[in-house]
Amino acid sequence: MAPQRNPPIIDIEASGFGPASYPIEIGVALDDLVKYCALIRPAPDWTFWDSEAEKIHGISRDMLETHGKPLREVASQLNTLLAGKTLYSDGWVVDRPWLTTLFHAARMDMAFRVSPLELILSEFQMDHWHPVRQRVIEDMAGRRHRASHDAWAIQETYRRTRLAAAA
């Protein structure tokens, strides 16, 4: 696949790490530097909560109940913003099922696709990804661990490794 300048990236924070977990925040970084981020109010039957995951993302269930958007609203906003696009995820194996959970609960079809980031990385980028990602995270010092910041950091790591490969 041909390299992209800044591929659109999606990142998802969830209630936990296992099969009972569900999406609680979605962040997107698009090619034109547009960002989208939304907290998701859990569906009534979404009850699983992992305190270890909460320590990582810093989002409490109370925060979701107070500030989260209805899941149907989030799914609709994503479809409007991302219709026809392919987004890339560095955690596709978990992000894709969480999106399926969201859209199933919203009773909507996804109008966009999500693919593994590895599909668009060159061998050079894969070999240099982790140290460059660490530098990007260091450059973000002080920013909280949230989905839109993580999506931007993935996109920025892609950009820096692509530029390094071309040098």
N, C-alpha and C positions, 0 to 999 in steps of 0.2 A: 504494500500500500504506500502511496506517495506521502511524504512528510507534509504536515500542515504547519502553518505559521503559529497559530495559537489554537489548538483544538478545544472545542467546548468540553468542559469537565463538570461532572456531577459528583457530589460527595454526600453521604448520608450518615447521620448519627442515629443510634438506635437505643432501645430500652435495655438491650443486653447483647450477648454474643451468640446465643443458641437459637434453635429453631422456633421457640416461642416468642422471640423478640420481634419488635415492630419498629417502623421508622418514627422518629420524634422530631427530626430536623433535616431539611434538605437544603443544600447549597449548590449553586451553579455559578460557574465562571464562563462566560461566552467569549467568543473570539474578539468582539468589539469592546471588551472590557466591561460589559454589562454584568452585574452580579445579581443573583436572586437568592434570598434566604427566607425560610419560613419555619417556624415552630409549628408542630402538628398536635392538635388536641386529640388524645387517643380515643378510639372508638370504645364504646362501653365494654365490649368483650376483650379489649386489649388490656390485660391486667398484669402480665409478667413485668417485673422490674428488677434490675440487677444493680445493686449499690456500687459495685466495682465499675460498671460502665458509667454510672453517674459521676464517679470521681474523675473519670477521664474527660467527659464532655462538659461537666459542670451544669447540667440541666436537670432540675428536679421535676418530679411529676407535678408538684404544685405549680411550678412555673408554666408547665404545659397547659394545665387546667386554666390558669389565669391569662396567659398570653398566647397560647396556641390558637392557630386558625382551624376551623372545621376541615376535616380531611378532604371532603368533597371540593371545598374552595381551593385547597392546595393543589389537588389533582387537576382542577380546571385551569388554574393559573399556569401550572407546568405545561399543560397541553397548549395553551395559547402562546406562551413564550417559546416553546421548543418544537412546535409542530413541524414534522418532516425532517428534523435534524437527527444526527447521530451524536450522542454524547459519549464521553469516555470516562471510565472509572478505574481507579487503581485497586479497587476492592470489588470488582464486578461480581465475584462469586457470592458475596453477601448483599451488595447494593441492589442487584437485579431482583432477588427475592423480596427485599424490603419494598421496592417499587411495586412489585406484583401485589404484595399485601396491601399497600396503599390504594392502588387502583381497583383492586377487587372490592375492598371495603367501600370505596366511593362509587362502585358500580359503573365504572367508566373504563374505556379502552385507552391505552397510552397512544398518543399521537406522535411519539418520538421513539428512537431506539437508543439502547445503551450497550456499548461494546467494551471489552477489556482494553485498557490502555496499551497493553503489550502489543496489540495488533498494529499500532502505529509507531512503535519505538524501533529505532535502528539498533543494531548490535552495540555500537558505540554508546548510545544513550543508555541501554540496559547496563552496560559495564560501568558507567559513571553515575548512574541514577542516585545511589544512596549517599555518596559524599556531597553531591550537588544539592540534593534534597536537604541534607543537614545544614548546608550553608544558607539555603533559602529560609529554613526554620530559624536559624540564628539571626538572619536579617529581619525576621518578623518579631523579634524579641518584644515581649510585652503584650502581644496580641493573644486573645483568648482562643482556646481550641474550639472552634465552631465550624460548621459545615461550609459556609461560604469562604472563610479564610483558608480552610483546608483545600477547597476546590481551586482557589487562586494559587496556593502554594504548589499544587500538582501542576497546574498550567505553567507557572513560572519555572518550575524544575524542567518541564518539557522544553520550554523556550531556551533556557540556559544550556541544556545538554545539546540541543539542536545547533545552537550557535557555536558551541565548543567543537562539535563534530565537523562543522564547516570551516573551522579555523585551520 
